[in-house]
Amino acid sequence: MRILASDQVAGWLRNLPPEPKQRVRTALKGLERWQGDIKPLRGELEGFYRLRVGGYRIVCRMIGRSLVRLEYADTHDVVYEAFRQLRLLTEMDE
């Protein structure tokens, strides 16, 4: 399975300190095999999944059977609300 990261996720990952960055990279290798702490999201974010890596959350979605797109990443206390707002803004622009 291939993983594609949004600009937000790529920038977030670049700016992580070395130790958390390594943990996230290890978790992303597991995500390629759909392994790890992955759960489907509900409500407004149905259709998306979250990957938990310690205090971090990465929101992703499946595109077909062979591609996972990382949509948004941040700490667990802000990730869902920030992603929800970003989706609303994107939908308004369309």
C-alpha positions as CSV (number, residue, x, y, z in Angstrom):
1,M,0.0,0.0,0.0
2,R,1.3,3.5,-0.8
3,I,1.0,6.5,1.5
4,L,0.5,10.0,0.2
5,A,0.8,12.9,2.6
6,S,-1.0,16.3,2.3
7,D,1.2,19.4,2.5
8,Q,0.1,20.0,6.1
9,V,1.1,16.5,7.2
10,A,4.5,16.7,5.4
11,G,5.3,20.0,7.0
12,W,4.1,18.8,10.4
13,L,6.3,15.7,10.2
14,R,9.3,17.8,9.1
15,N,9.0,20.0,12.1
16,L,8.7,17.2,14.7
17,P,11.6,16.6,17.1
18,P,13.7,13.6,16.2
19,E,12.3,11.0,18.7
20,P,8.6,11.6,18.0
21,K,9.4,11.8,14.3
22,Q,11.0,8.3,14.4
23,R,7.9,6.9,16.3
24,V,5.6,8.4,13.6
25,R,7.7,7.0,10.8
26,T,7.6,3.6,12.4
27,A,3.8,3.9,12.7
28,L,3.5,4.9,9.1
29,K,5.4,1.8,8.0
30,G,2.8,-0.2,9.9
31,L,0.1,1.8,8.2
32,E,1.4,0.5,4.8
33,R,0.2,-2.9,6.0
34,W,-2.9,-1.5,7.7
35,Q,-1.4,-2.3,11.1
36,G,-1.2,-0.1,14.2
37,D,-3.7,1.8,16.4
38,I,-6.1,2.6,13.5
39,K,-9.8,3.4,14.1
40,P,-12.6,4.6,11.8
41,L,-13.9,8.1,12.7
42,R,-17.7,8.7,13.1
43,G,-20.1,11.5,12.7
44,E,-19.0,14.4,10.5
45,L,-15.7,12.6,9.8
46,E,-17.1,9.3,8.8
47,G,-15.1,7.8,5.9
48,F,-11.8,8.9,7.6
49,Y,-9.6,6.9,9.9
50,R,-7.2,8.0,12.7
51,L,-3.8,6.6,13.4
52,R,-2.7,7.1,17.0
53,V,1.0,7.6,17.8
54,G,1.3,8.5,21.4
55,G,-0.2,11.9,21.9
56,Y,-0.4,12.5,18.1
57,R,-3.2,11.7,15.7
58,I,-3.0,11.4,12.0
59,V,-6.3,11.6,10.1
60,C,-6.3,9.6,6.9
61,R,-8.5,8.0,4.3
62,M,-8.3,5.1,1.9
63,I,-8.3,5.8,-1.8
64,G,-9.0,2.6,-3.6
65,R,-7.3,-0.5,-2.2
66,S,-3.7,0.6,-2.6
67,L,-3.4,4.2,-1.5
68,V,-3.8,5.9,1.9
69,R,-3.8,9.7,2.0
70,L,-2.7,11.4,5.2
71,E,-5.0,14.4,5.4
72,Y,-4.2,16.1,8.7
73,A,-1.9,15.5,11.8
74,D,-1.5,17.2,15.1
75,T,-1.8,16.6,18.8
76,H,-4.8,14.6,20.0
77,D,-6.3,17.7,21.7
78,V,-6.7,19.7,18.6
79,V,-6.6,17.4,15.5
80,Y,-10.3,16.6,15.1
81,E,-11.6,20.1,15.5
82,A,-8.9,21.6,13.3
83,F,-9.5,19.0,10.6
84,R,-13.3,19.5,10.8
85,Q,-12.9,23.3,10.3
86,L,-10.4,22.8,7.4
87,R,-12.9,20.5,5.7
88,L,-15.7,23.1,6.1
89,L,-13.5,25.8,4.6
90,T,-12.5,23.5,1.7
91,E,-16.2,22.7,1.0
92,M,-17.1,26.4,1.0
93,D,-14.5,27.1,-1.6
94,E,-15.8,24.4,-4.0
